[in-house]
Amino acid sequence: MPGYALITGASGGLGLALAEALARRGRDLILVARRRDMLESIACELSLRFGVEVLFRVCDLAEPLQMTGLIQELEQSGRQIDLLVNNAGIGSSGLFVDQDWSHEKELIELNMLALARLCHDLGQHMRQRGNGQILNVASLAAFQPGPMMSNYFASKAYVLHLSEGLRHELAPYGVKVSVLCPGWVATGFFRRSQLKSGPLEAGKRLATPEEIALAAVQGLERNRAIIIPRRQHRLLTLLVRLSPRALVRRFSARMIRPLLPRQ
């Protein structure tokens, strides 16, 4: 039975670009997101354009009951997931203690708990079969603290470290694990996180979702542990690791401050 690539957060932005990049390579897909109308349209378009099977499941991954229902449905369907792409995630900005706790809790549940649950459940099946691949989407934020985006940066550090640990654990069973760490990407993330993208656009520092998706697929094909699309960003992560932590904190705050809306 041919396997599927399951992509979360697939109704737009990077998730949609990843779905298209994989469909272009002949991969059958299962798309997961909250918006049925968008998923229906995307599934139909990708299927017609690339001649692949594209299924979709409507699910709010931050809701534990819906997550459990998705897992059960996948198991009962008997469909084999060869590739898990954990792309769904949200951000927030401003002083952590000033944020609405319900949103910060949702961030933790989506960016970390949902991702870990899918890695745990689908990773078990991959281990039993002796093959499979997982791509977790983190960020350059994973390598440093992020004052004024503290919860988001911390969540991406979790994704990075979990992915590296799983890569070592699952390698003996034929399961490959990679983590994607892009810089800023031109998606709806800025609007949803109440950030301004203008300063980044002016400095040509925004990548397109298509650029990042292509780098991700190429990294998967080469079984890269950590996929950082741009060379300057790979150098930046090295600099962060070598610099004093106090300096890194100040650098992060200085980087984020121009993106915050004026109070």
NUZAFI-745579 format. One record per atom (N, C-alpha, C, O): x, y, z. Coordinates in pm, whole numbers, padded with zeros to 5 digits, always signed. Each point is the difference from the previous one (the first is absolute). Layout:
<recs>
XYZ
...
</recs>
This chain:
<recs>
+00085-00120+00000
-00085+00120+00000
+00088+00125+00000
+00086+00015+00087
-00106+00075-00184
+00080+00122-00002
-00028+00086+00122
-00113+00002+00050
+00215+00069-00003
-00017+00082+00118
-00035+00143-00032
+00006+00043-00115
-00042+00029+00219
-00040+00140-00013
+00097+00089+00077
+00067-00044+00094
-00062+00169-00136
+00066+00104+00079
-00110+00079+00071
-00088+00055-00065
+00093-00050+00197
-00097+00075+00079
+00060+00134+00037
+00108+00005+00059
-00177+00103-00091
+00050+00136+00023
-00099+00076+00086
-00116+00013-00038
+00159+00037+00151
-00086+00082+00084
+00018+00148-00036
+00103+00041-00053
-00206+00037+00083
+00006+00143-00035
+00011+00020-00149
+00075+00086-00047
-00151-00167-00030
+00019-00006-00145
-00093+00091-00078
-00002-00008-00123
-00076+00094+00188
-00097+00082-00071
+00058+00130-00055
-00072+00077-00063
+00199-00051+00087
+00061+00122-00053
+00145+00012+00040
+00052-00085+00073
+00014+00188-00121
+00138+00028+00040
+00097-00111-00032
-00006-00060-00108
+00094+00032+00202
+00103-00102-00020
-00060-00139-00015
+00049-00080-00079
-00156+00050+00154
-00063-00131-00011
-00050-00028-00140
+00018-00110-00052
-00082+00209-00009
-00048-00015-00137
+00116-00016-00097
-00006-00083-00091
+00112+00161+00110
+00117-00011-00088
+00065-00137+00013
+00045-00057-00100
-00040+00002+00220
+00055-00134+00020
-00088-00105-00068
+00051-00094-00061
-00183+00111+00071
-00091-00093-00065
+00021+00001-00151
+00003-00105-00064
+00010+00224+00007
+00021+00010-00145
+00134-00060-00041
+00008-00071-00101
+00097+00097+00178
+00132-00053-00033
+00001-00153+00004
+00063-00064-00084
-00134+00006+00180
-00006-00146+00010
-00089-00060-00108
+00033-00104-00057
-00146+00170+00028
-00088-00048-00106
+00071+00003-00135
-00019-00088-00083
+00101+00190+00062
+00076+00012-00124
+00094-00120-00019
+00034-00036-00112
+00005-00025+00224
+00087-00117-00004
-00078-00132+00005
+00056-00107+00021
-00187+00118-00040
-00083-00119-00010
-00046-00059+00132
-00043-00116+00003
+00051+00192+00107
-00041-00051+00129
-00150+00016+00021
-00056+00107-00022
-00010-00216+00065
-00139+00010+00044
-00001+00070+00136
+00092-00017+00080
-00197+00094-00054
+00000+00089+00116
-00124-00017+00086
-00108-00035-00048
+00125+00060+00177
-00110+00023+00094
+00025+00135+00063
+00099+00018+00072
-00187+00077-00098
+00017+00136+00048
-00086+00022+00124
-00117-00038+00003
+00175+00100+00099
-00071+00023+00125
+00005+00149+00034
+00106+00062-00001
-00222-00006+00029
-00010+00140+00043
-00141+00022+00054
-00080-00093+00004
+00052+00216+00036
-00131+00029+00060
-00104+00045-00100
-00120-00011+00027
+00162+00060-00145
-00094+00063-00094
-00039-00097-00111
+00078-00028-00090
-00201-00024+00098
-00047-00097-00098
-00004+00059-00141
+00041-00067-00096
-00089+00191+00081
-00014+00058-00133
+00135+00008-00070
+00011-00034-00118
+00092+00078+00190
+00133+00009-00059
+00055-00138-00034
+00057-00020-00107
-00075-00076+00197
+00053-00135-00023
-00066-00065-00122
+00068-00064-00080
-00198+00080+00066
-00071-00058-00115
+00055+00055-00131
+00026-00074-00094
-00009+00205+00090
+00049+00065-00122
+00143-00044-00032
+00031-00032-00114
+00054+00029+00216
+00140-00038-00020
+00011-00145-00044
+00076-00032-00091
-00152-00057+00156
+00005-00142-00034
-00040-00023-00145
+00065-00077-00070
-00170+00144+00026
-00046-00014-00138
+00104+00051-00099
+00030-00065-00100
+00026+00182+00130
+00098+00060-00091
+00126-00085-00013
+00047-00025-00111
+00008-00019+00225
+00123-00079-00005
-00021-00134-00069
+00087-00047-00073
-00202-00012+00097
-00031-00128-00064
-00008+00014-00151
+00052-00083-00074
-00117+00189+00027
-00014+00022-00144
+00134+00037-00064
+00030-00046-00110
+00048+00128+00178
+00127+00046-00058
+00106-00108-00008
+00074-00008-00098
-00068-00076+00201
+00114-00093+00009
-00040-00146-00007
+00086-00088+00004
-00215+00059-00015
-00044-00137-00015
+00025-00088+00120
+00023-00120-00014
-00026+00178+00132
+00021-00076+00123
-00129-00002+00081
-00090+00081-00023
+00081-00174+00117
-00115-00004+00089
+00023+00098+00114
+00103-00004+00067
-00199+00090-00045
+00011+00099+00107
-00124-00008+00088
-00110+00036-00042
+00129-00084+00163
-00108-00007+00098
+00017+00115+00099
+00107+00060+00008
-00212-00030+00066
+00014+00105+00102
-00081-00036+00122
-00099-00072-00007
+00144+00123+00120
-00069-00020+00127
-00008+00135+00072
+00102+00067+00017
-00220-00028+00024
-00019+00125+00074
+00023-00029+00148
-00067-00085+00058
+00161+00155+00002
+00034-00026+00140
+00069+00121+00061
+00091+00057-00060
-00134-00020+00179
+00071+00100+00080
+00096-00077+00089
-00040-00058+00101
+00166+00056-00138
+00099-00082+00068
+00026+00045+00143
+00057-00075+00079
-00098+00196-00045
+00018+00049+00137
-00108-00052+00093
+00008+00019+00122
-00109-00085-00179
-00108-00058+00080
+00029-00148+00021
-00005-00076-00096
+00035+00032+00218
+00038-00140+00024
-00100-00102-00051
+00040-00103-00053
-00171+00130+00066
-00100-00096-00046
+00003-00014-00152
-00014-00110-00054
+00031+00224-00015
+00008-00007-00145
+00128-00070-00044
+00000-00075-00098
+00108+00099+00169
+00125-00069-00031
-00016-00151+00017
+00045-00077-00086
-00107+00034+00195
-00023-00142+00023
-00086-00059-00111
+00026-00111-00047
-00129+00185+00005
-00085-00047-00108
+00076-00017-00131
-00022-00096-00073
+00113+00190+00044
+00081-00009-00121
+00088-00124+00004
+00008-00074-00098
+00059+00051+00210
+00088-00116+00013
-00080-00129-00020
+00043-00090-00072
-00158+00081+00137
-00082-00120-00012
-00048-00021-00143
-00001-00112-00050
-00037+00220-00016
-00046-00011-00138
+00111-00049-00092
-00023-00083-00088
+00145+00136+00109
+00113-00043-00082
+00029-00148+00020
+00029-00071-00096
-00036+00025+00221
+00026-00141+00028
-00107-00089-00059
+00032-00106-00056
-00158+00146+00066
-00109-00083-00049
-00006-00004-00152
-00049-00096-00059
+00099+00202-00006
-00003+00005-00146
+00096-00099-00063
-00019-00042-00115
+00122+00003+00189
+00099-00092-00053
+00097+00064-00098
+00084-00068-00059
-00095+00199+00043
+00092+00069-00093
+00137+00016+00064
+00011+00039+00117
+00090-00069-00192
+00137+00005+00051
+00058+00140-00020
+00000+00054-00111
+00048+00004+00219
+00065+00131-00007
+00151-00021-00010
+00064-00043+00096
-00009+00072-00213
+00144-00014-00022
+00077+00123+00045
+00115-00008+00042
-00182+00123-00051
+00065+00128+00034
-00096+00083+00084
-00112+00028-00042
+00157+00012+00158
-00076+00090+00087
+00067+00137-00004
+00118+00012+00031
-00193+00090-00069
+00051+00137-00002
-00077+00081+00104
-00116+00036-00022
+00179-00009+00134
-00061+00080+00107
+00030+00147-00026
+00103+00053+00043
-00195+00012-00113
+00021+00140-00037
-00088+00097+00080
+00036+00116+00015
-00149-00162+00037
-00095+00089+00067
+00064+00070+00119
+00074-00062+00077
-00103+00189-00062
+00055+00075+00113
-00052+00143-00002
-00043+00051-00103
+00049+00013+00219
-00041+00139+00012
+00105+00075+00081
+00086-00061+00063
-00094+00193-00067
+00093+00083+00076
-00074+00102+00084
-00123+00010-00005
+00199+00065+00082
-00056+00112+00076
+00113+00099+00023
+00118-00035-00009
-00155+00159+00039
+00103+00102+00021
-00041+00093+00113
-00118+00014+00032
+00218+00048+00029
-00022+00087+00114
+00048-00064+00129
+00046-00114-00001
-00057+00186+00109
+00040-00054+00130
-00082-00125+00032
-00123+00003-00007
+00190-00109+00042
-00069-00126+00027
-00106+00016+00107
-00111-00053-00014
+00142+00125+00122
-00094+00012+00111
-00121+00087-00035
-00099+00000+00073
+00107+00074-00184
-00113+00082-00042
-00094-00074-00096
-00108+00050-00031
+00150-00166-00016
-00079-00070-00100
-00119-00072+00062
+00002-00036+00118
-00103+00015-00199
-00114-00080+00043
+00046-00145+00017
+00055-00060-00093
-00079+00004+00211
+00054-00133+00028
-00059-00106-00091
+00068-00097-00035
-00194+00113-00005
-00062-00102-00085
+00074-00012-00133
+00012-00109-00055
+00037+00222+00004
+00075-00006-00126
+00138-00062+00022
+00047-00080-00082
+00018+00116+00192
+00133-00057+00027
-00011-00151+00024
+00089-00076-00039
-00197+00034+00102
-00024-00143+00021
-00024-00071-00133
+00050-00110-00022
-00126+00175-00066
-00023-00058-00133
+00132-00014-00076
+00021-00099-00070
+00067+00199+00084
+00130-00007-00066
+00078-00123+00048
+00057-00074-00081
-00056+00052+00211
+00071-00116+00055
-00062-00130-00049
+00071-00094-00036
-00204+00089+00035
-00068-00123-00041
+00020-00031-00148
+00014-00117-00037
-00011+00220-00045
+00016-00023-00144
+00146-00019-00039
+00035-00097-00067
+00051+00190+00110
+00140-00003-00044
+00078-00117+00059
+00095-00049-00061
-00134+00005+00181
+00077-00105+00067
-00080-00129+00022
+00041-00106-00047
-00153+00116+00117
-00072-00123+00037
-00055-00074-00121
+00014-00122-00009
-00077+00193-00083
-00055-00066-00118
+00111-00063-00084
-00013-00113-00047
+00120+00186+00030
+00115-00052-00076
+00056-00125+00066
+00027-00099-00067
-00010+00104+00199
+00055-00115+00071
-00094-00120-00010
+00045-00113-00015
-00177+00138+00024
-00098-00109-00008
+00008-00070-00135
+00000-00123-00006
+00007+00198-00102
+00009-00060-00132
+00131-00074-00020
+00003-00108-00059
+00107+00165+00109
+00129-00070-00007
-00007-00131+00077
+00053-00102-00045
-00117+00105+00162
-00008-00118+00085
-00085-00110-00066
+00045-00114-00012
-00165+00148-00030
-00091-00100-00053
+00041-00050-00139
+00008-00121-00021
+00018+00211-00072
+00040-00042-00133
+00142-00055+00000
+00032-00088-00080
+00053+00141+00170
+00135-00053+00012
+00001-00146+00043
+00086-00076-00043
-00182+00036+00127
-00010-00140+00041
-00026-00090-00120
+00063-00104-00015
-00156+00145-00071
-00033-00080-00118
+00119-00006-00096
+00027-00105-00058
+00043+00215+00043
+00117+00001-00087
+00107-00095+00053
+00062-00073-00077
-00041+00075+00207
+00100-00089+00060
-00037-00147-00022
+00086-00082-00032
-00214+00050+00048
-00045-00138-00019
+00020-00046-00145
+00034-00116-00024
-00056+00208-00072
+00018-00035-00141
+00147-00003-00039
+00037-00069-00095
+00046+00144+00166
+00141+00009-00035
+00030+00103-00105
+00104-00007-00065
-00195+00105+00046
+00027+00109-00095
-00093+00117+00029
-00099-00014+00072
+00132+00126-00128
-00082+00121+00016
+00089+00120+00022
+00120-00012+00025
-00181+00129-00034
+00075+00125+00013
-00087+00104+00067
-00120+00009-00025
+00182+00071+00111
-00069+00107+00071
+00074+00131-00027
+00122+00007+00011
-00199+00096-00046
+00055+00135-00013
-00076+00090+00096
-00120+00021-00016
+00189+00033+00114
-00058+00096+00093
+00045+00140-00038
+00118+00023-00025
-00211+00070+00021
+00033+00137-00037
+00025+00081+00126
-00091+00024+00079
+00215+00017-00061
+00039+00087+00110
+00025+00139-00058
-00084+00053-00072
+00198+00005+00102
+00029+00137-00044
+00142+00034+00044
+00057-00067+00085
-00002+00171-00144
+00126+00054+00055
-00018+00042+00145
+00096+00005+00077
-00220+00025-00040
-00030+00036+00139
+00039-00110+00097
+00020+00027+00119
-00009-00150-00167
+00032-00113+00087
+00137+00009+00063
+00027-00065+00100
+00061+00146-00159
+00139+00004+00045
+00027+00110+00103
+00113+00014+00046
-00215+00063-00011
+00025+00113+00089
-00127+00038+00076
-00110-00035-00043
+00123+00106+00154
-00118+00053+00067
-00055+00118-00079
+00071+00062-00079
-00199-00031+00100
-00062+00108-00077
-00082+00093+00085
-00122-00013+00003
+00184+00108+00066
-00077+00097+00078
-00108+00066-00085
+00027+00040-00114
-00145-00027+00165
-00120+00052-00066
-00066-00104-00091
-00106+00027-00057
+00167-00144+00044
-00063-00115-00064
+00044-00126+00074
+00026-00104-00060
-00018+00115+00191
+00066-00102+00082
-00062-00138-00014
+00072-00099-00014
-00203+00090+00018
-00067-00129-00005
+00020-00066-00136
+00025-00121-00008
-00034+00199-00098
+00019-00054-00135
+00142-00053-00020
+00019-00112-00047
+00080+00192+00084
+00139-00043-00016
+00026-00126+00081
+00068-00092-00047
-00121+00087+00170
+00019-00118+00084
-00064-00123-00062
+00055-00110+00009
-00172+00127-00071
-00067-00114-00062
+00081-00057-00115
+00002-00121-00021
+00065+00207-00054
+00080-00047-00112
+00130-00066+00047
+00052-00089-00068
+00001+00132+00182
+00115-00069+00058
-00039-00143+00038
+00078-00093-00020
-00198+00076+00073
-00050-00133+00032
-00006-00088-00126
+00043-00115+00002
-00096+00171-00112
-00012-00075-00124
+00138-00044-00051
+00017-00113-00043
+00079+00204+00049
+00135-00033-00046
+00060-00113+00082
+00051-00097-00056
-00057+00109+00187
+00065-00099+00086
-00073-00134-00003
+00064-00105+00002
-00196+00107-00007
-00074-00125-00013
+00036-00070-00130
+00022-00121-00001
-00014+00195-00107
+00029-00058-00131
+00139-00064-00002
+00017-00110-00052
+00081+00178+00108
+00135-00056+00002
+00006-00127+00085
+00067-00097-00036
-00139+00098+00149
-00002-00118+00083
-00067-00118-00070
+00049-00112+00005
-00164+00139-00070
-00071-00105-00071
+00082-00055-00116
-00006-00119-00030
+00080+00205-00035
+00084-00047-00111
+00096-00107+00047
+00019-00102-00067
+00042+00124+00183
+00096-00098+00052
-00073-00126+00047
+00049-00111-00023
-00164+00127+00088
-00074-00115+00052
-00054-00091-00110
+00004-00122+00012
-00056+00182-00120
-00070-00076-00101
+00086-00046-00117
-00042-00084-00079
+00164+00137+00069
+00087-00039-00111
+00024-00150-00008
+00000-00055-00110
+00020-00016+00223
+00022-00145-00010
-00119-00077-00057
+00016-00115-00042
-00134+00177+00041
-00121-00066-00050
-00036+00042-00142
-00107-00035-00051
+00196+00110-00013
-00024+00040-00138
-00088+00121-00016
-00045+00029-00111
+00019+00044+00219
-00084+00120-00005
+00089+00124+00002
+00086+00014+00087
-00107+00075-00181
+00081+00120-00014
-00076+00120+00058
-00120+00014-00022
+00189+00071+00094
-00061+00119+00058
+00083+00123-00035
+00122+00001+00020
-00187+00101-00072
+00066+00126-00034
-00078+00115+00062
-00119-00013+00031
+00187+00125-00014
-00067+00120+00052
+00035+00117-00091
+00116+00022-00033
-00219+00052-00006
+00015+00115-00089
+00006+00127+00084
-00088+00024+00082
+00192+00057-00103
+00020+00121+00079
+00018+00120-00093
+00113+00046-00020
-00221+00006-00036
+00013+00118-00086
+00004+00129+00080
-00030+00002+00119
+00068+00104-00187
-00013+00133+00059
-00141+00050-00022
-00094-00079-00011
+00078+00211+00003
-00133+00058-00022
-00051-00039-00138
+00074+00007-00099
-00200-00047+00091
-00063-00041-00126
-00124+00084-00023
-00074+00031+00094
+00050+00006-00217
-00113+00087-00035
-00130-00080+00002
-00045-00052-00102
-00015+00042+00219
-00127-00070+00018
-00092+00084+00088
+00033+00113+00036
-00149-00169-00003
-00093+00068+00089
+00043+00001+00145
-00072+00051+00086
+00190-00109-00058
+00050-00006+00138
+00010+00139+00063
-00029+00018+00118
+00071+00080-00197
+00020+00135+00055
-00132+00060+00045
-00010+00055+00110
-00090-00064-00193
-00131+00054+00037
-00056-00070+00122
-00050+00065+00092
+00057-00198-00091
-00057-00074+00113
+00076+00023+00129
-00057-00008+00109
+00187+00038-00119
+00083+00023+00118
+00009+00148+00036
+00071+00037+00093
-00145+00048-00167
-00001+00144+00023
+00141+00059-00013
+00046+00075+00085
+00018-00112-00194
+00132+00052-00033
-00005+00075-00132
-00087-00025-00083
+00181+00116+00065
+00013+00074-00125
+00107-00066-00086
+00111-00026+00047
-00144-00002-00172
+00098-00061-00091
+00074+00104-00082
+00098-00032-00068
-00143+00158+00073
+00060+00105-00082
+00150+00013+00012
+00069+00006-00102
-00014+00000+00226
+00146+00014+00013
+00077-00115-00065
+00109+00021-00053
-00165-00141+00056
+00066-00115-00062
-00012+00006-00152
+00094-00035-00071
-00209+00078+00023
-00019+00013-00144
+00094+00105-00058
+00057-00019-00107
-00040+00129+00180
+00089+00106-00046
+00144-00048-00009
+00074+00040-00090
-00034-00126+00181
+00136-00054-00001
+00015-00128-00078
+00106-00063+00003
-00212+00024-00075
+00000-00122-00082
+00042-00122+00083
+00076-00086-00046
-00128+00080+00168
+00036-00109+00090
-00109-00106+00009
+00015-00098+00073
-00123+00116-00146
-00109-00097+00000
+00019-00102-00111
+00021+00037-00116
-00028-00163+00150
+00003-00107-00099
-00142-00031-00045
-00094+00026+00075
+00078-00080-00194
-00132-00044-00045
-00025-00141+00052
+00095-00076+00021
-00221+00040+00000
-00029-00138+00041
+00052-00103-00099
+00044-00108+00039
-00048+00141-00168
+00046-00093-00103
+00150-00025+00012
+00045-00113-00018
+00032+00217+00049
+00145-00016+00019
+00028-00095+00116
+00085-00088-00011
-00155+00107+00121
+00024-00082+00118
-00048-00144-00023
+00066-00095+00042
-00179+00080-00111
-00052-00134-00028
+00096-00080-00088
+00022-00119+00023
+00034+00185-00122
+00096-00069-00088
+00123-00044+00079
+00047-00113-00017
+00004+00201+00103
+00116-00036+00083
-00035-00115+00093
+00083-00088+00025
-00206+00088+00027
-00042-00106+00091
-00005-00135-00071
+00051-00099+00053
-00110+00095-00171
-00011-00126-00075
+00138-00051-00040
+00027-00119+00008
+00059+00209-00049
+00136-00040-00035
+00074-00052+00122
+00076-00096-00009
-00098+00160+00125
+00063-00047+00123
-00050-00137+00040
+00077-00082+00049
-00207+00056-00069
-00054-00132+00029
+00062-00106-00090
+00034-00109+00046
-00020+00142-00173
+00058-00096-00095
+00144-00034+00037
+00047-00111-00028
+00023+00206+00090
+00139-00023+00041
+00010-00046+00145
+00110-00020+00052
-00224+00005+00013
-00006-00043+00140
+00082+00091+00091
+00079-00046+00082
-00099+00177-00098
+00068+00097+00086
-00062-00001+00139
-00122-00009+00014
+00204+00018+00088
-00052+00006+00137
-00067+00134+00026
-00114+00005+00047
+00184+00104-00077
-00051+00136+00020
+00007+00072-00134
+00107+00014-00059
-00222+00031+00012
-00008+00066-00130
-00015+00150+00022
-00105+00047+00044
+00209+00027-00076
-00003+00147+00010
+00019+00052-00142
+00111-00006-00052
-00217+00057-00012
+00003+00028-00143
+00107+00097-00047
+00060-00022-00106
-00033+00129+00179
+00091+00103-00050
+00136-00008+00070
+00009-00023+00120
+00095+00042-00201
+00136-00013+00053
+00026+00100+00112
+00062-00035+00100
-00107+00158-00117
+00025+00102+00103
-00065-00036+00132
+00048+00038+00106
-00158-00111-00113
-00066-00043+00123
+00076-00113+00067
+00000-00011+00123
+00063-00074-00202
+00084-00105+00060
+00118+00063+00073
+00039-00047+00107
+00016+00152-00164
+00109+00070+00067
-00049+00071+00126
+00071+00007+00101
-00193+00045-00107
-00057+00068+00116
-00019-00095+00117
+00028+00037+00114
-00075-00158-00140
-00019-00096+00109
+00134-00037+00065
+00007-00021+00121
+00097+00015-00202
+00133-00028+00055
+00045+00115+00088
+00055-00022+00108
-00079+00145-00153
+00038+00117+00079
-00076+00003+00132
+00057+00033+00104
-00185-00066-00108
-00081-00002+00122
+00055-00099+00100
+00005+00028+00120
+00036-00144-00168
+00052-00103+00089
+00132+00040+00065
+00031-00044+00111
+00047+00127-00179
+00131+00038+00050
-00003+00127+00084
+00098+00032+00069
-00209+00041-00072
-00007+00130+00067
-00049-00013+00144
-00072-00095+00032
+00111+00188+00055
-00052+00001+00138
-00152+00013-00001
-00056+00072-00082
-00011-00142+00173
-00145-00003+00000
-00061+00138+00024
-00105+00032-00056
+00168+00050+00139
-00053+00134+00023
-00002+00080-00130
-00093+00076-00026
+00198-00094-00055
+00007+00070-00129
-00107-00053-00095
-00061+00077-00075
+00037-00206+00078
-00101-00061-00087
-00139+00052+00036
-00081+00028-00088
+00053-00014+00217
-00130+00053+00042
-00020+00142-00050
-00108+00034-00050
+00211+00049+00063
-00012+00139-00046
-00016+00005-00152
-00078+00080-00052
+00150-00166-00018
-00010-00004-00146
-00142-00038-00043
-00057+00060-00091
+00000-00161+00157
-00135-00045-00034
-00102+00110+00024
-00086+00025-00084
+00097+00042+00198
-00093+00108+00032
+00011+00112-00103
-00102+00056-00043
+00223-00024+00004
+00020+00106-00100
-00057-00040-00136
-00049+00085-00074
+00054-00214+00042
-00052-00049-00127
-00153+00005-00003
-00060+00030-00103
-00002-00061+00216
-00146-00011+00006
-00067+00136+00017
-00110+00022-00053
+00173+00069+00124
-00064+00127+00037
-00059+00075-00120
-00113+00049+00011
+00184-00037-00127
-00058+00076-00111
-00125-00065-00060
-00073+00065-00074
+00048-00191+00105
-00115-00070-00056
-00125+00015+00085
-00109-00035-00044
+00125+00086+00165
-00114+00014+00089
-00084+00120-00036
+00054+00104-00039
-00186-00115+00050
-00086+00117-00027
+00023+00107+00106
+00031-00030+00116
-00047+00154-00156
+00016+00109+00095
-00115+00000+00100
-00116-00020-00036
+00151+00041+00162
-00103-00001+00105
-00066+00138+00010
-00090+00020+00082
</recs>
